[in-house]
Amino acid sequence: MTIQRISIASGVLLAAVCLPVLAIAGMRCGSRIIDRGVSSVEVSSFCGEPAQIDRSTAFRGDSRVTDGAGRVTGIGADVQVEFWTYNFGPNLLMERVRIEDGIVVDVQDLGYGFNEP
């Protein structure tokens, strides 16, 4: 192999390694990256108020039947879940941030945003 071919192969390999890492990164608000582990206070501070907030409760933990009467026991708790949707306009992606008990657990791209009326 020539030096030029080795150089090209190295560049392709480097790009293949780096692209999945870039895809994992959360959403960008100014110079900040919002990803797992960030608090909801930081999200609103860096990104402003979302266009929409949906709230629900989810049970996290273990439950099991312990007797013939069908009583369910276990250890767990209700978790407050919020989905914050950000619309950054038609030239940027909309983002949905899943927040559980005040901490970001997931960021999802929703496609391009739109101009609000």
C-alpha positions as CSV (number, residue, x, y, z in Angstrom):
1,M,0.0,0.0,0.0
2,T,1.1,3.5,-0.7
3,I,1.3,6.3,1.9
4,Q,-1.7,7.9,0.2
5,R,-3.9,4.8,0.5
6,I,-2.9,4.3,4.1
7,S,-3.8,7.9,4.9
8,I,-7.2,7.5,3.2
9,A,-7.9,4.2,5.0
10,S,-6.9,5.8,8.3
11,G,-9.3,8.7,7.7
12,V,-12.2,6.4,6.9
13,L,-11.5,4.3,10.0
14,L,-11.4,7.4,12.2
15,A,-14.7,8.7,10.7
16,A,-16.3,5.3,11.3
17,V,-15.2,5.4,15.0
18,C,-16.3,9.0,15.6
19,L,-19.7,9.0,13.9
20,P,-21.5,6.8,16.4
21,V,-20.1,8.9,19.3
22,L,-21.6,12.0,17.6
23,A,-24.9,10.3,17.1
24,I,-25.1,9.5,20.9
25,A,-24.6,13.2,21.9
26,G,-27.8,14.8,23.2
27,M,-29.2,18.1,22.0
28,R,-27.3,21.3,21.9
29,C,-28.5,24.6,23.5
30,G,-26.0,27.3,22.7
31,S,-22.6,26.0,23.7
32,R,-24.1,23.4,26.1
33,I,-24.9,19.7,25.4
34,I,-28.0,18.4,27.1
35,D,-27.7,14.6,27.7
36,R,-28.4,11.9,30.3
37,G,-27.7,13.0,33.9
38,V,-28.4,16.7,33.5
39,S,-31.0,18.2,35.8
40,S,-34.2,19.7,34.6
41,V,-33.1,23.0,36.2
42,E,-30.1,23.1,34.0
43,V,-32.1,22.2,30.9
44,S,-34.5,25.1,31.4
45,S,-31.6,27.4,32.2
46,F,-29.7,26.5,29.1
47,C,-32.5,25.9,26.6
48,G,-35.4,28.0,27.9
49,E,-39.0,26.9,28.3
50,P,-40.1,23.9,26.1
51,A,-42.9,24.3,23.6
52,Q,-44.8,21.5,25.3
53,I,-44.6,19.5,28.6
54,D,-46.4,16.1,29.0
55,R,-46.4,14.7,32.6
56,S,-47.1,11.1,33.8
57,T,-46.2,8.7,36.6
58,A,-44.4,5.4,36.2
59,F,-43.8,2.6,38.7
60,R,-40.1,1.5,39.1
61,G,-39.2,-1.5,41.1
62,D,-40.1,-5.1,41.7
63,S,-43.5,-6.6,42.5
64,R,-44.4,-10.2,43.0
65,V,-47.3,-12.3,44.2
66,T,-46.6,-13.7,47.7
67,D,-49.6,-15.8,48.6
68,G,-52.6,-17.7,47.2
69,A,-54.8,-14.7,47.8
70,G,-53.0,-12.9,45.0
71,R,-51.7,-10.1,47.1
72,V,-48.9,-8.3,45.4
73,T,-46.0,-7.0,47.4
74,G,-42.6,-5.6,46.5
75,I,-40.2,-2.8,46.6
76,G,-40.6,0.1,44.3
77,A,-41.8,3.7,43.9
78,D,-43.7,6.0,41.6
79,V,-41.4,8.1,39.4
80,Q,-42.5,11.5,38.0
81,V,-41.9,11.4,34.3
82,E,-42.0,14.5,32.1
83,F,-41.5,14.8,28.3
84,W,-40.2,18.3,27.3
85,T,-40.6,19.0,23.6
86,Y,-38.4,21.8,22.1
87,N,-39.2,23.3,18.7
88,F,-36.1,25.2,17.5
89,G,-37.7,26.2,14.2
90,P,-37.7,24.8,10.6
91,N,-34.0,24.7,10.1
92,L,-33.2,22.7,13.3
93,L,-34.4,19.4,14.7
94,M,-37.1,19.3,17.3
95,E,-36.0,17.4,20.5
96,R,-38.0,15.5,23.1
97,V,-36.3,15.3,26.5
98,R,-37.4,12.6,28.9
99,I,-37.0,13.6,32.5
100,E,-37.5,11.3,35.5
101,D,-37.6,12.8,39.0
102,G,-35.8,15.9,37.7
103,I,-33.0,14.2,35.8
104,V,-32.7,13.8,32.0
105,V,-32.8,10.1,31.1
106,D,-33.1,10.3,27.3
107,V,-33.0,12.8,24.4
108,Q,-34.7,12.0,21.1
109,D,-34.6,13.8,17.8
110,L,-38.1,14.3,16.3
111,G,-37.3,15.7,12.9
112,Y,-37.2,19.2,11.7
113,G,-39.2,21.8,13.6
114,F,-41.7,24.4,12.3
115,N,-42.5,28.1,12.6
116,E,-45.1,28.6,15.3
117,P,-48.1,30.8,14.4
